[in-house]
Amino acid sequence: MPVKTVLLVDDDPSIRRIGEITLHEVGKFDVRVAENGLVALDMIAQEIPDVILMDVNMPELDGVETFARIQQDYAYLPVVFMTARSDFEEPPPGAAGLIRKPFNPITLPVELRRLAEASSGN
């Protein structure tokens, strides 16, 4: 299935804004944003995106714990992590991939689409 909707989850407002603009303007995605894992889980329950792009370190509920909760009900949903942490070398098993921060705004949509579609078998 082609990727059309992205849920971007990050506690940093500037990352959310840059990511939202880039993914919408360059990637032509329908983009929704959440500031933490708890908000993301609520949003997913209301409308399931095609892919989630999620920060690792967040208050309230970090990316790894949010991912574990997503896996319980939506194991088929591709989740791509993003982080600047040098000690986070691989995403958890079942995740679609990892994008390093700072990301390149021009290549972010292509990389996200590639990882999401590869994980879903497209």
SULBELKA-V984660 format. One record per residue. RES is the residue in one letter. D_CENTER is the distance of its C-alpha to the mean C-alpha in whole Angstrom. Layout:
BEGIN
{{RES;D_CENTER} {RES;D_CENTER}}
END
This chain:
BEGIN
{{M;17} {P;16} {V;12} {K;13} {T;11} {V;7} {L;6} {L;5} {V;6} {D;9} {D;12} {D;14} {P;15} {S;15} {I;12} {R;11} {R;14} {I;14} {G;10} {E;11} {I;15} {T;14} {L;11} {H;14} {E;17} {V;16} {G;14} {K;16} {F;13} {D;13} {V;11} {R;10} {V;10} {A;10} {E;12} {N;11} {G;11} {L;14} {V;13} {A;10} {L;12} {D;15} {M;13} {I;12} {A;16} {Q;17} {E;15} {I;13} {P;10} {D;10} {V;6} {I;3} {L;1} {M;4} {D;7} {V;10} {N;13} {M;13} {P;16} {E;17} {L;14} {D;13} {G;9} {V;12} {E;14} {T;11} {F;10} {A;14} {R;14} {I;12} {Q;14} {Q;17} {D;17} {Y;14} {A;14} {Y;14} {L;10} {P;8} {V;5} {V;5} {F;6} {M;7} {T;11} {A;14} {R;16} {S;18} {D;19} {F;16} {E;17} {E;15} {P;12} {P;13} {P;15} {G;13} {A;10} {A;9} {G;9} {L;9} {I;9} {R;12} {K;13} {P;14} {F;13} {N;15} {P;14} {I;16} {T;15} {L;11} {P;11} {V;13} {E;12} {L;8} {R;11} {R;13} {L;11} {A;10} {E;13} {A;15} {S;13} {S;15} {G;18} {N;18}}
END
